[in-house]
Amino acid sequence: MPQPAKAARTPRPSVEASREPHGTTESAGSRRAAAQRLTMRRKLAAAAMELFATKGYEATTVDEIAATAGVARRTFFRHFRSKEEAIFPDHDDTLVRAEGVLDAAPPHENPLDTVCRGIKEVMRMYAASPAVSVERYRLTREVPALREREIASVARYERLFTRYLLGHFDEGAHHVGDDDPLLAEVAASAVVTAHNHVLRRWLRGGGEGDVETQLDHAFAIVRETFGTGIGAGRSDRSAPAATARTEGEVLVTVARTDAPLGEVMRAIEKALKKS
């Protein structure tokens, strides 16, 4: 099976090297603008959730959401395209952060591990405001339009991770290239599904408990399920995954980090029988 591998990255100029004399001010200004934008989006989202909970989704209008937030209707539409989009104020920024994790990944990290780290940004978004997240979960379960919007948001993460995994296949190992998009999509979907399973369980429990530990456990299951299907480098896969030999009374075992435990044990047993 083709193995994803880290593609060589073109070094990017450092911030210091590329900054113009006035760049510091511009960068600070951009950060302030982004923070103000997110603050307003969250304010509108809080107003929308309050009205949806008290008046009902269908009975709530964009004008009422804007008025409750203390802004004009046009301000609402500068931030959201529809009222169902308004209760998901953080997904755009979280998607950017997740993409940043992928872009900054260490060259030799397993691509699947990188994707698992990327989607943790989503969990951190929910865990930052447990009460809000629990209430939003309740609303999305009750209102089909909100549930559809949530599904659309999930699909954006899946597309991001699928593109990343597909872009890190080892070109020298492409023996079944037609299957690469399938492998990348299934792997990305598995990571997202594991994340969402843990997230829903946490939300149903009132947003309590060590959700990151639960998430790590779910990711371990995904890695075990995929086995060597998603690899970390351009190592020679034609060589045995594990070898063992005896040197006097010492047993020496050499194995790839992704070698299945069963293969390692068979190599050890074989070496012991020869001794």
Salt bridges, closest charged atoms under 4 A:
GLU26 OE2 - HIS22 NE2 3.07
ASP63 OD1 - ARG73 NH1 2.94
GLU64 OE2 - LYS55 NZ 2.42
GLU85 OE1 - ARG81 NH2 3.03
GLU85 OE1 - ARG149 NH2 3.44
ASP90 OD1 - ARG42 NE 3.05
ASP92 OD2 - ARG37 NH2 3.78
ASP92 OD2 - ARG41 NH2 3.58
ASP92 OD1 - ARG156 NH1 2.87
ASP93 OD2 - ARG37 NH1 3.36
GLU109 OE2 - ARG117 NE 2.95
ASP113 OD1 - ARG223 NE 2.41
GLU121 OE1 - ARG97 NE 3.23
GLU121 OE2 - ARG124 NH1 3.23
GLU135 OE2 - ARG138 NH2 2.57
GLU142 OE2 - ARG138 NH1 2.76
GLU150 OE1 - ARG141 NH2 2.52
ASP170 OD1 - ARG234 NH1 2.59
ASP180 OD2 - HIS174 NE2 2.94
GLU212 OE2 - LYS120 NZ 3.47
GLU212 OE2 - ARG124 NH2 3.39
ASP216 OD1 - LYS120 NZ 2.65
GLU247 OE2 - ARG245 NE 2.81
ASP258 OD2 - ARG237 NH1 2.44
ASP258 OD1 - ARG256 NE 3.01
